[in-house]
Amino acid sequence: GYVSHFVGKGHLGYATTDHLPIRRGFASHFGFLAGSETYAHGGGDANASAGAHDLWRDAGPARSDVPRMTYSTDAYAARFVEIASSHDPSSRLFVYFSVQNVHAPYQDPPEDDRGGPWPDFKLCPNCTYAQMLWRLDAAVAN
């Protein structure tokens, strides 16, 4: 068998907590359950106790992760690295890695880390898609 983990968006929803990925064969889960989420703070405000958030870790809301999630792709990539780094290589590993880049809503990565190796991207007012794709490439490169 495999040790399996679910990282990212799911569009799964759930009728009860028995329907969460962690209860469906995954050793861990970090991500969204519904659709139409923004890229930051679990779809809500940076304050985890204000408003609604759809960010889950294992069997419950990931409130402690909400303030740190400035861009979901980065958070998912970091979780993937945690899983891979701590995995026992004597067992097989499967990670369902489902980031939302490049998917509506189109949102730029945080300003302090845009452009990567292409500084002109920072000056392009219509390059949101390219910024998002670059961020996905950087996440996969990890």
ABEGO torsion letter per residue (X at the ends): XBBBBBBEBAGAEBABAAABAAAAGBABBBEBABBGBBABGGGBBABAABEBBBBBBEABBBAAAAAABABAAAAAAAAAAAAAAABBAABBBBBBBBBAOBBOBBBBBBAAABGEABAAAAABAAAAAAAAAAAAAAAAAX
